[in-house]
Amino acid sequence: MEAETPPQTSSCINSGEYLIVQKIDGEQSRIVRFTPKQKILIEKLKFTADSAFGKPHGLFEVSNNQCFPMSVDRLIEELQLQEAPVATSVIDTEVITTETVEVSDPRVVIAPSALKLEPEQKRQKLEMDAVLEMKKQGVSGQDLVAKLVEGSASFQTRTVFSQSKYIKRKAKKHSDRVLILRPTIRLLAKAYYLKDPDRLAMLRADQLALILQMAGVHHGKNVIVFEQTLGLITSAVIERLGGKGGCVHIHRGAVAQSIPCVHSMNYDETTLSTFLPVRIKCILAEKQLPYETNRRPFDDEAENGGEEHKAAEKMEDQDLEALARRNERLDKEKRGLEMISEQKAHSLIIGSRTVDPISVLELVYPKLAPSASIVIYSPHQNILVSAYDWLAKRQTINLVLTDQMCRVMQVLPDRTHPLMAQHVAGGHVLSGIKVVDQ
């Protein structure tokens, strides 16, 4: 973790920290690292990161590529205006009943889908150029939606439900408010799941909670993790440990890669001290191996002065920083290897996407402590069935293969039903407990 990254306990937005940006009524969330002179783009809404520095996390209004925090008094005032009788006068202009009537009855109000308007008839009097000009002038999204409602020729002929949907659709399209929030495990899981669930191995937030529960992760635990979920499982374990215990992250290659969820949480040094990355080849060799480097030693030719000498000094400083980071990784790796070799690990969590979990079990299972919890997640059920048989042959008890269903519900008067457009894909969780014969 870089030194400029502020601690997670900061109450204001600072340069260098990762934040969750979400447009109000939007569908996506973005994990963005705020740096000076950076332009943040979220669903066609753009603002500069400098305008957010020093302000508390929360709701912001975007105007002229700048973001301004929303005050509570203004939100209360807008809520009171929405609840006032004047706010519903436009909708209540026509009295619409829900009784069944004949279509030929002249009193019936027909929905716009049933109207037969000529092509030359315009339903919206407000031109696109006028809308763009209003946005340039800094007109708020709420005022813009009000103008669109006034300029709609078919708004009065709509039903109450249709009018409500029209207003929500326009408010969603022209919304100028964003949420800038401190990252949490739930927000990270939701953001990556909606953006690219395949890279996350279809891991939902509810299944992540089940994994942590079945593994018994809490303050002071020693946990071994091998996962392919962008570091989401590892980050959740680190957060639960709270600065005490150890999270041995087994990875391939020289450095742990593809773990953006760990970096995005802005952990402080105390919390991040439990993160112990261990190279898988060191576990295979049962000892710590030196790092290989291809950097050449400095030549004496750079001592001639000028730009070559400055470049050599800069490279030397970079080498010293890299050496310090490497020594820190070696110290953490040594702690992780000692935990594995001394059988101090209380839990094993495997989040597999393309790797067979049996290959990891063969490597780590004999080195787990007695009564250690084992949890394996995979989007493919047949892989977990093979792992189930492998564990059953080694007297693992309480083996349970779980499949969860999670759906988001829309709760509105007379319109309560599951959302029609949502991700419902997920994976399966296999859990068990290791026992040792006396």
C-alpha positions as CSV (number, residue, x, y, z in Angstrom):
1,M,0.0,0.0,0.0
2,E,1.4,3.4,-1.0
3,A,2.2,5.9,1.7
4,E,0.0,8.6,0.2
5,T,-3.1,6.5,0.6
6,P,-5.1,7.9,3.5
7,P,-6.5,5.7,6.2
8,Q,-9.9,4.3,6.0
9,T,-11.1,6.2,9.0
10,S,-10.9,9.6,7.2
11,S,-14.2,11.4,7.2
12,C,-13.5,13.5,4.1
13,I,-12.5,12.8,0.6
14,N,-8.7,13.0,0.1
15,S,-6.4,12.6,-2.8
16,G,-5.2,9.1,-3.5
17,E,-8.0,7.1,-1.9
18,Y,-10.4,4.8,-3.7
19,L,-14.1,5.7,-3.6
20,I,-17.4,4.3,-4.9
21,V,-19.2,6.6,-7.3
22,Q,-22.8,5.9,-8.2
23,K,-25.3,8.0,-10.1
24,I,-28.7,8.5,-8.4
25,D,-31.2,6.2,-10.2
26,G,-28.2,4.7,-12.1
27,E,-27.5,1.1,-12.8
28,Q,-23.8,0.9,-12.3
29,S,-21.2,1.8,-9.6
30,R,-17.6,2.6,-10.3
31,I,-14.6,2.1,-8.1
32,V,-12.3,5.1,-8.8
33,R,-9.1,6.3,-7.3
34,F,-9.4,10.1,-6.9
35,T,-6.3,11.9,-8.0
36,P,-5.7,15.6,-8.7
37,K,-6.8,16.9,-12.1
38,Q,-8.8,13.7,-12.7
39,K,-12.1,13.7,-14.5
40,I,-14.7,11.3,-13.2
41,L,-17.2,9.9,-15.7
42,I,-20.2,8.0,-14.5
43,E,-23.1,7.3,-17.0
44,K,-22.6,10.4,-19.1
45,L,-22.2,12.6,-16.0
46,K,-18.7,14.2,-15.7
47,F,-17.0,16.2,-12.9
48,T,-13.5,16.8,-11.7
49,A,-12.1,15.0,-8.7
50,D,-10.5,18.3,-7.3
51,S,-14.0,19.7,-6.6
52,A,-14.7,16.8,-4.2
53,F,-11.5,17.0,-2.1
54,G,-11.9,18.0,1.5
55,K,-15.7,17.4,1.5
56,P,-17.4,14.7,3.4
57,H,-18.6,11.5,1.7
58,G,-22.3,11.5,0.7
59,L,-24.6,13.0,-1.9
60,F,-23.3,15.5,-4.4
61,E,-24.9,17.6,-7.2
62,V,-23.0,18.0,-10.4
63,S,-23.1,21.3,-12.3
64,N,-20.6,22.6,-14.9
65,N,-18.2,19.7,-14.4
66,Q,-18.1,20.5,-10.6
67,C,-19.6,18.6,-7.7
68,F,-21.2,20.3,-4.7
69,P,-22.4,18.5,-1.5
70,M,-26.1,18.5,-1.0
71,S,-27.3,20.0,2.3
72,V,-29.8,18.2,4.5
73,D,-32.1,21.3,4.6
74,R,-32.4,21.4,0.9
75,L,-33.3,17.7,0.7
76,I,-36.0,18.2,3.4
77,E,-37.4,21.1,1.5
78,E,-37.6,19.1,-1.8
79,L,-39.3,16.3,0.0
80,Q,-41.9,18.7,1.5
81,L,-42.5,20.1,-2.0
82,Q,-43.1,16.6,-3.4
83,E,-45.6,15.8,-0.6
84,A,-47.4,19.1,-1.0
85,P,-50.8,19.1,-2.8
86,V,-49.4,21.5,-5.4
87,A,-47.0,18.8,-6.5
88,T,-49.7,16.5,-7.5
89,S,-51.9,19.0,-9.3
90,V,-50.5,18.2,-12.7
91,I,-51.2,14.5,-12.2
92,D,-54.7,15.0,-10.8
93,T,-55.9,17.2,-13.6
94,E,-57.7,14.2,-15.1
95,V,-59.6,11.9,-12.7
96,I,-58.7,8.4,-13.7
97,T,-60.7,5.5,-12.3
98,T,-59.8,1.8,-12.2
99,E,-63.3,0.6,-12.9
100,T,-63.9,-1.5,-16.0
101,V,-65.6,0.7,-18.7
102,E,-66.3,0.3,-22.4
103,V,-63.7,1.7,-24.8
104,S,-66.4,3.6,-26.6
105,D,-67.2,5.6,-23.5
106,P,-66.0,9.2,-24.1
107,R,-65.0,9.5,-20.4
108,V,-62.3,6.9,-20.5
109,V,-58.7,8.1,-20.6
110,I,-56.6,6.2,-23.1
111,A,-53.0,5.4,-22.5
112,P,-50.5,7.0,-25.0
113,S,-49.7,3.5,-26.5
114,A,-53.3,3.4,-27.7
115,L,-53.3,6.9,-29.2
116,K,-53.0,7.2,-33.0
117,L,-51.1,10.4,-33.4
118,E,-49.9,11.6,-36.8
119,P,-46.1,11.5,-37.4
120,E,-45.9,15.3,-37.7
121,Q,-47.5,15.7,-34.3
122,K,-44.9,16.2,-31.6
123,R,-45.5,14.9,-28.1
124,Q,-42.5,16.9,-26.7
125,K,-42.4,20.7,-27.3
126,L,-39.0,21.0,-25.7
127,E,-36.2,20.6,-28.3
128,M,-33.0,18.7,-27.7
129,D,-31.0,21.9,-28.2
130,A,-33.0,23.6,-25.5
131,V,-32.3,20.7,-23.1
132,L,-28.6,20.8,-23.8
133,E,-28.5,24.6,-23.3
134,M,-30.3,24.3,-20.0
135,K,-27.7,21.7,-18.9
136,K,-24.9,24.1,-19.9
137,Q,-26.5,26.8,-17.8
138,G,-26.5,24.6,-14.7
139,V,-30.2,23.9,-14.5
140,S,-30.8,21.2,-11.9
141,G,-32.1,17.8,-13.0
142,Q,-35.3,18.3,-11.0
143,D,-36.1,21.5,-12.8
144,L,-35.3,20.0,-16.1
145,V,-37.7,17.1,-15.5
146,A,-40.4,19.6,-14.6
147,K,-39.8,21.4,-17.9
148,L,-40.1,18.1,-19.8
149,V,-43.3,17.3,-18.1
150,E,-44.7,20.7,-19.0
151,G,-43.7,20.3,-22.6
152,S,-45.1,16.8,-23.0
153,A,-48.3,16.8,-25.1
154,S,-49.3,13.4,-24.0
155,F,-48.6,13.6,-20.3
156,Q,-52.2,14.5,-19.3
157,T,-53.6,11.6,-21.3
158,R,-51.5,9.0,-19.4
159,T,-52.7,6.9,-16.5
160,V,-51.4,7.6,-13.0
161,F,-48.9,4.7,-13.2
162,S,-47.8,5.8,-16.7
163,Q,-47.2,9.3,-15.4
164,S,-45.2,8.0,-12.5
165,K,-43.1,5.9,-14.8
166,Y,-42.5,8.8,-17.2
167,I,-41.3,11.0,-14.4
168,K,-39.0,8.3,-13.1
169,R,-37.6,7.6,-16.5
170,K,-36.8,11.2,-17.2
171,A,-35.4,11.7,-13.7
172,K,-33.1,8.7,-14.3
173,K,-31.9,10.0,-17.7
174,H,-31.3,13.6,-16.6
175,S,-30.2,13.0,-13.0
176,D,-27.4,15.3,-11.9
177,R,-26.7,13.8,-8.5
178,V,-24.1,11.2,-7.5
179,L,-23.2,9.3,-4.4
180,I,-19.5,9.4,-3.4
181,L,-19.1,6.7,-0.7
182,R,-16.3,5.1,1.2
183,P,-15.8,1.5,-0.1
184,T,-17.2,-1.4,1.8
185,I,-17.2,-5.1,1.0
186,R,-20.9,-5.1,0.1
187,L,-20.5,-2.1,-2.3
188,L,-17.4,-3.7,-3.9
189,A,-19.2,-7.0,-4.3
190,K,-22.2,-5.3,-5.9
191,A,-20.2,-3.1,-8.2
192,Y,-18.0,-5.9,-9.6
193,Y,-21.0,-8.3,-9.8
194,L,-23.0,-5.9,-11.9
195,K,-20.0,-4.9,-14.1
196,D,-18.5,-8.2,-14.9
197,P,-19.8,-11.2,-12.9
198,D,-17.6,-13.7,-14.9
199,R,-14.4,-12.2,-13.5
200,L,-15.9,-12.4,-10.0
201,A,-16.8,-16.1,-10.6
202,M,-20.5,-15.2,-10.2
203,L,-19.9,-14.5,-6.5
204,R,-22.8,-12.6,-5.0
205,A,-22.7,-10.7,-1.7
206,D,-25.1,-13.1,0.0
207,Q,-22.9,-16.1,-0.9
208,L,-19.8,-14.2,0.3
209,A,-21.5,-13.8,3.7
210,L,-22.2,-17.5,3.7
211,I,-18.5,-18.3,3.0
212,L,-17.3,-16.1,5.9
213,Q,-19.9,-17.7,8.2
214,M,-19.1,-21.3,7.3
215,A,-15.3,-20.6,7.6
216,G,-15.8,-19.0,11.0
217,V,-13.7,-16.0,10.2
218,H,-13.4,-13.5,13.1
219,H,-10.9,-11.4,15.0
220,G,-7.7,-13.3,15.6
221,K,-8.3,-16.2,13.3
222,N,-5.6,-17.7,10.9
223,V,-7.1,-18.3,7.5
224,I,-5.6,-19.6,4.3
225,V,-7.2,-18.3,1.1
226,F,-6.8,-19.2,-2.5
227,E,-9.2,-17.4,-4.7
228,Q,-9.9,-16.1,-8.2
229,T,-12.5,-13.4,-7.3
230,L,-10.4,-10.2,-7.8
231,G,-9.4,-10.3,-4.1
232,L,-12.9,-10.0,-2.8
233,I,-12.8,-13.0,-0.5
234,T,-9.3,-12.0,0.7
235,S,-10.4,-8.4,1.4
236,A,-13.5,-9.6,3.3
237,V,-11.3,-11.9,5.5
238,I,-8.8,-9.0,6.2
239,E,-11.6,-6.7,7.2
240,R,-13.1,-9.3,9.6
241,L,-9.7,-10.1,11.2
242,G,-9.5,-6.4,12.3
243,G,-5.7,-6.3,12.6
244,K,-5.1,-9.5,14.5
245,G,-4.6,-12.9,13.1
246,G,-3.4,-13.8,9.6
247,C,-4.8,-14.1,6.1
248,V,-2.4,-16.3,4.0
249,H,-3.1,-15.4,0.4
250,I,-1.7,-18.1,-1.9
251,H,-0.9,-16.7,-5.3
252,R,1.0,-17.6,-8.5
253,G,3.8,-15.6,-9.7
254,A,6.2,-13.3,-7.8
255,V,3.6,-10.8,-6.6
256,A,0.0,-11.2,-5.8
257,Q,-1.9,-9.8,-8.8
258,S,-5.6,-9.3,-9.7
259,I,-6.6,-8.3,-6.2
260,P,-8.2,-4.8,-6.8
261,C,-10.7,-5.4,-4.0
262,V,-7.8,-5.4,-1.4
263,H,-6.3,-2.1,-2.7
264,S,-9.7,-0.4,-3.0
265,M,-10.6,-0.7,0.7
266,N,-7.9,1.8,1.7
267,Y,-6.8,-0.4,4.7
268,D,-4.4,1.2,7.2
269,E,-1.1,-0.4,8.1
270,T,-2.5,-2.2,11.2
271,T,-5.3,-3.9,9.3
272,L,-3.1,-4.7,6.3
273,S,-0.5,-6.3,8.5
274,T,-2.7,-9.5,8.6
275,F,-2.4,-9.8,4.8
276,L,0.3,-12.5,4.2
277,P,0.8,-13.2,0.5
278,V,2.7,-16.5,-0.1
279,R,4.0,-17.8,-3.5
280,I,2.6,-21.2,-4.3
281,K,6.1,-22.4,-5.4
282,C,7.3,-21.8,-1.8
283,I,4.6,-24.1,-0.5
284,L,5.6,-26.7,-3.0
285,A,9.3,-26.4,-2.0
286,E,8.3,-26.2,1.7
287,K,10.8,-23.3,2.1
288,Q,11.1,-19.7,1.3
289,L,12.7,-19.1,-2.1
290,P,14.6,-15.9,-3.1
291,Y,13.1,-13.5,-5.6
292,E,14.4,-13.5,-9.1
293,T,15.3,-10.1,-10.6
294,N,16.4,-9.2,-14.1
295,R,17.6,-5.7,-13.3
296,R,21.2,-5.0,-14.3
297,P,23.6,-3.4,-11.8
298,F,24.4,0.3,-12.4
299,D,27.3,1.0,-14.8
300,D,30.0,3.4,-13.9
301,E,29.4,5.3,-17.2
302,A,26.5,7.1,-15.5
303,E,28.9,8.9,-13.3
304,N,29.8,11.3,-16.2
305,G,27.2,13.8,-15.0
306,G,24.3,15.4,-16.7
307,E,21.0,13.7,-17.5
308,E,22.5,10.3,-17.3
309,H,23.6,10.8,-13.8
310,K,20.2,12.1,-12.8
311,A,18.5,9.2,-14.4
312,A,20.9,6.8,-12.6
313,E,20.0,8.4,-9.3
314,K,16.3,8.2,-10.0
315,M,16.6,4.5,-10.9
316,E,18.7,3.9,-7.8
317,D,15.9,5.5,-5.6
318,Q,13.4,3.4,-7.3
319,D,15.5,0.3,-6.7
320,L,15.7,1.2,-3.0
321,E,12.0,1.5,-2.8
322,A,11.5,-1.7,-4.6
323,L,14.0,-3.4,-2.3
324,A,12.1,-2.1,0.8
325,R,8.8,-3.5,-0.6
326,R,10.5,-6.8,-1.5
327,N,11.9,-7.1,2.1
328,E,8.4,-6.4,3.5
329,R,6.9,-9.1,1.2
330,L,9.6,-11.6,2.3
331,D,8.8,-10.9,6.0
332,K,5.1,-11.4,5.5
333,E,5.8,-14.5,3.4
334,K,7.9,-16.0,6.1
335,R,5.1,-15.5,8.7
336,G,2.7,-17.1,6.3
337,L,4.9,-20.1,5.7
338,E,5.5,-20.6,9.4
339,M,1.7,-20.6,10.0
340,I,1.2,-23.2,7.3
341,S,4.2,-25.5,8.4
342,E,3.2,-25.3,12.1
343,Q,-0.4,-26.2,11.3
344,K,-1.8,-23.0,12.9
345,A,-4.4,-22.4,10.2
346,H,-8.0,-22.5,11.5
347,S,-9.7,-22.2,8.1
348,L,-9.2,-22.8,4.4
349,I,-11.2,-20.9,1.8
350,I,-11.0,-21.7,-1.9
351,G,-12.7,-19.5,-4.5
352,S,-12.2,-21.2,-7.8
353,R,-13.0,-20.1,-11.2
354,T,-10.6,-22.0,-13.5
355,V,-8.5,-23.9,-11.1
356,D,-9.5,-27.4,-9.8
357,P,-9.8,-27.0,-6.0
358,I,-8.6,-30.6,-5.5
359,S,-5.1,-29.5,-6.6
360,V,-5.1,-26.8,-3.8
361,L,-6.6,-29.3,-1.3
362,E,-3.8,-31.8,-2.0
363,L,-1.3,-29.1,-1.3
364,V,-2.8,-27.4,1.8
365,Y,-5.2,-29.9,3.5
366,P,-2.5,-32.0,5.3
367,K,-1.1,-28.8,6.8
368,L,-4.4,-27.5,8.4
369,A,-5.0,-27.6,12.1
370,P,-7.4,-30.3,13.5
371,S,-11.0,-29.2,13.4
372,A,-10.2,-26.6,10.7
373,S,-13.1,-25.3,8.6
374,I,-12.9,-25.9,4.9
375,V,-15.1,-23.8,2.5
376,I,-14.9,-24.1,-1.3
377,Y,-16.8,-21.9,-3.7
378,S,-17.2,-22.4,-7.4
379,P,-19.7,-21.4,-10.1
380,H,-19.5,-25.0,-11.4
381,Q,-21.3,-27.7,-9.4
382,N,-19.5,-30.7,-11.0
383,I,-16.1,-29.4,-9.7
384,L,-17.5,-29.3,-6.1
385,V,-19.0,-32.8,-6.4
386,S,-15.5,-34.1,-7.2
387,A,-14.1,-32.1,-4.2
388,Y,-16.9,-33.5,-2.0
389,D,-15.8,-37.1,-2.9
390,W,-12.1,-36.2,-2.2
391,L,-12.9,-34.8,1.2
392,A,-15.3,-37.6,2.1
393,K,-12.5,-40.1,1.5
394,R,-10.4,-38.3,4.1
395,Q,-13.0,-38.4,6.9
396,T,-14.0,-34.8,6.6
397,I,-17.3,-34.3,8.5
398,N,-20.3,-32.1,8.1
399,L,-19.9,-31.9,4.4
400,V,-22.7,-29.7,2.9
401,L,-23.1,-28.5,-0.6
402,T,-25.2,-25.4,-0.7
403,D,-26.9,-23.5,-3.5
404,Q,-28.5,-20.1,-2.6
405,M,-31.2,-18.1,-4.5
406,C,-31.3,-14.4,-4.2
407,R,-33.7,-12.0,-5.9
408,V,-34.3,-8.3,-5.6
409,M,-37.9,-7.3,-4.9
410,Q,-39.7,-4.1,-6.0
411,V,-41.9,-3.1,-3.1
412,L,-44.5,-0.5,-4.2
413,P,-48.2,-0.1,-3.6
414,D,-50.1,-2.6,-5.9
415,R,-46.7,-3.2,-7.7
416,T,-44.7,-5.6,-5.5
417,H,-42.9,-8.1,-7.6
418,P,-39.4,-9.3,-8.4
419,L,-37.4,-7.0,-10.6
420,M,-37.6,-8.2,-14.2
421,A,-34.1,-7.2,-15.2
422,Q,-31.5,-8.5,-12.7
423,H,-28.6,-10.8,-12.4
424,V,-29.6,-14.1,-10.7
425,A,-26.6,-16.2,-11.6
426,G,-24.5,-17.5,-8.7
427,G,-22.3,-20.4,-7.6
428,H,-22.2,-23.2,-5.1
429,V,-20.6,-23.5,-1.7
430,L,-19.1,-26.7,-0.2
431,S,-18.2,-26.7,3.5
432,G,-16.8,-29.2,5.9
433,I,-14.6,-29.8,9.0
434,K,-11.3,-31.6,9.1
435,V,-10.9,-34.3,11.7
436,V,-7.8,-36.3,12.7
437,D,-7.8,-40.0,13.6
438,Q,-6.2,-40.7,17.0
